[in-house]
Amino acid sequence: PPRILTLEEPVLHLEHCIAFAVHGNPAPTLHWLHNGQVLRETEIIHMEFYQQGEVSEGCLLFNKPTHYNNGNYTIVATNQLGSANQTIKGHFLEKPFPGVNRMNKTQSTLTPEFLCLDSKAFSFQVSIAVGLAAFACVLLVVLFIMINKYGRRSKFGMKG
């Protein structure tokens, strides 16, 4: 029956890699679970391994994982004689806004001081934008006046 020889925590090489080695004869089929759910391989998460005799060695590779990829990863090896599984915790990134819950939109850990700093920065950005818009309007009015005053044709060229 299959036996999991090693399962290592994620390490960053070119991509993040959860390294594993599985022994079994006949060669076991391998699949992964993420937090108890079947992990579907994509271009971002995929498994690469090679078979050397009765041992399969490889990596579950992650291309730029985020906090959504944090969780428990379980490798399941199965052949005709049985199955084996082993779980490891994968932690890639911290949640960017820990106080914001996307489901019910609560902001439990955002303090009033943080919100005041954010609104001050926003009002500063708005005042800069309004100032630039006012400057552009004044510049356009001045150009319009200059074109009307100095851009006229000579009265002598007109036919009466």
C-alpha positions as CSV (number, residue, x, y, z in Angstrom):
1,P,0.0,0.0,0.0
2,P,1.1,3.6,-0.4
3,R,3.1,5.3,2.3
4,I,3.9,9.0,2.5
5,L,7.6,9.4,3.2
6,T,7.8,13.2,3.4
7,L,5.5,16.2,3.3
8,E,7.1,19.6,3.9
9,E,5.8,23.1,4.6
10,P,5.7,25.5,1.7
11,V,9.0,26.9,0.6
12,L,9.6,29.7,-1.9
13,H,11.9,28.7,-4.9
14,L,10.8,30.1,-8.2
15,E,7.2,29.3,-7.0
16,H,6.0,28.2,-3.6
17,C,6.4,24.4,-3.3
18,I,4.9,21.9,-0.9
19,A,7.4,19.1,-1.4
20,F,6.4,15.4,-1.0
21,A,7.6,11.9,-1.5
22,V,5.3,8.9,-1.7
23,H,6.3,5.2,-1.8
24,G,4.0,2.5,-3.3
25,N,3.9,-0.5,-5.5
26,P,1.9,-0.4,-7.7
27,A,2.5,3.3,-8.2
28,P,-0.2,5.3,-6.4
29,T,-2.4,7.9,-7.9
30,L,-2.1,11.3,-6.1
31,H,-4.6,14.0,-5.4
32,W,-4.8,17.0,-3.0
33,L,-7.4,18.4,-0.6
34,H,-7.5,22.0,0.5
35,N,-9.3,22.4,3.8
36,G,-11.1,19.1,3.2
37,Q,-12.3,20.0,-0.3
38,V,-10.9,18.5,-3.5
39,L,-8.2,20.8,-4.9
40,R,-8.7,21.5,-8.5
41,E,-5.4,22.1,-10.4
42,T,-5.2,25.4,-12.3
43,E,-2.4,27.4,-13.9
44,I,-1.8,29.0,-10.5
45,I,-1.8,25.7,-8.4
46,H,-0.5,22.5,-10.0
47,M,1.4,19.4,-9.1
48,E,4.6,18.3,-10.7
49,F,6.3,15.0,-9.8
50,Y,8.4,12.2,-11.2
51,Q,8.4,8.5,-10.5
52,Q,11.7,6.8,-9.6
53,G,11.1,3.2,-9.0
54,E,8.5,2.8,-6.3
55,V,8.9,6.4,-5.1
56,S,7.1,9.4,-6.4
57,E,8.7,12.8,-5.5
58,G,7.5,16.2,-6.4
59,C,5.9,19.5,-5.5
60,L,2.5,21.1,-5.2
61,L,3.4,24.4,-6.9
62,F,1.8,27.8,-6.2
63,N,2.3,30.7,-8.6
64,K,2.0,33.9,-6.5
65,P,-0.4,32.6,-3.8
66,T,-2.5,34.9,-1.7
67,H,-4.2,34.7,1.7
68,Y,-7.0,32.8,0.0
69,N,-4.6,29.9,-0.5
70,N,-3.8,29.7,3.3
71,G,-5.1,26.5,4.9
72,N,-4.6,22.8,5.4
73,Y,-3.3,20.8,2.4
74,T,-3.8,17.0,2.4
75,I,-2.1,14.7,0.0
76,V,-4.0,11.5,-0.7
77,A,-2.2,8.5,-2.3
78,T,-4.3,5.6,-3.5
79,N,-3.5,2.3,-5.2
80,Q,-5.2,-1.2,-5.3
81,L,-3.7,-2.2,-2.0
82,G,-4.9,0.8,0.1
83,S,-4.5,4.5,0.6
84,A,-2.6,7.0,2.8
85,N,-3.0,10.7,3.5
86,Q,-1.1,13.3,5.4
87,T,-1.9,17.0,6.1
88,I,0.2,20.1,6.4
89,K,-0.6,23.7,7.1
90,G,0.2,26.1,4.3
91,H,0.5,29.8,5.2
92,F,1.4,32.2,2.4
93,L,0.2,35.8,3.1
94,E,-1.6,37.6,5.9
95,K,-5.2,38.9,5.2
96,P,-4.7,42.5,3.9
97,F,-7.6,44.0,5.9
98,P,-8.2,41.8,8.9
99,G,-11.2,43.9,10.2
100,V,-13.2,43.8,7.0
101,N,-15.5,40.8,6.5
102,R,-16.5,40.5,2.9
103,M,-19.8,38.7,3.7
104,N,-21.5,41.2,6.0
105,K,-19.2,44.2,5.4
106,T,-18.4,44.8,9.1
107,Q,-15.4,46.9,10.0
108,S,-14.8,45.6,13.5
109,T,-11.1,46.6,14.0
110,L,-11.0,49.8,12.0
111,T,-10.6,52.5,14.6
112,P,-12.1,56.1,14.4
113,E,-8.5,57.4,14.3
114,F,-7.8,55.3,11.2
115,L,-11.0,56.5,9.5
116,C,-10.2,60.2,10.3
117,L,-6.7,59.8,8.8
118,D,-8.2,58.3,5.7
119,S,-10.9,61.0,5.4
120,K,-8.2,63.7,5.8
121,A,-6.1,62.2,3.1
122,F,-9.2,61.9,0.9
123,S,-10.2,65.6,1.4
124,F,-6.6,66.6,0.6
125,Q,-6.7,64.7,-2.7
126,V,-10.1,66.3,-3.5
127,S,-8.8,69.8,-2.8
128,I,-5.8,69.1,-5.1
129,A,-8.2,67.9,-7.9
130,V,-10.5,70.9,-7.5
131,G,-7.5,73.3,-7.6
132,L,-6.2,71.8,-10.8
133,A,-9.7,71.9,-12.4
134,A,-10.1,75.6,-11.4
135,F,-6.6,76.4,-12.8
136,A,-7.5,74.6,-16.1
137,C,-10.8,76.6,-16.4
138,V,-9.0,79.9,-15.8
139,L,-6.4,79.0,-18.4
140,L,-9.1,78.2,-20.9
141,V,-10.9,81.5,-20.3
142,V,-7.7,83.5,-20.7
143,L,-6.9,81.6,-24.0
144,F,-10.4,82.3,-25.3
145,I,-10.1,86.0,-24.6
146,M,-6.6,86.2,-26.2
147,I,-7.8,84.4,-29.3
148,N,-10.9,86.7,-29.7
149,K,-8.9,89.9,-29.1
150,Y,-5.7,89.2,-31.1
151,G,-7.0,86.6,-33.5
152,R,-9.4,88.8,-35.5
153,R,-8.9,89.5,-39.1
154,S,-8.2,93.0,-40.3
155,K,-11.3,95.1,-41.0
156,F,-9.6,96.4,-44.1
157,G,-9.7,93.0,-45.8
158,M,-13.5,92.7,-45.5
159,K,-15.7,93.5,-48.5
160,G,-18.6,95.8,-47.8
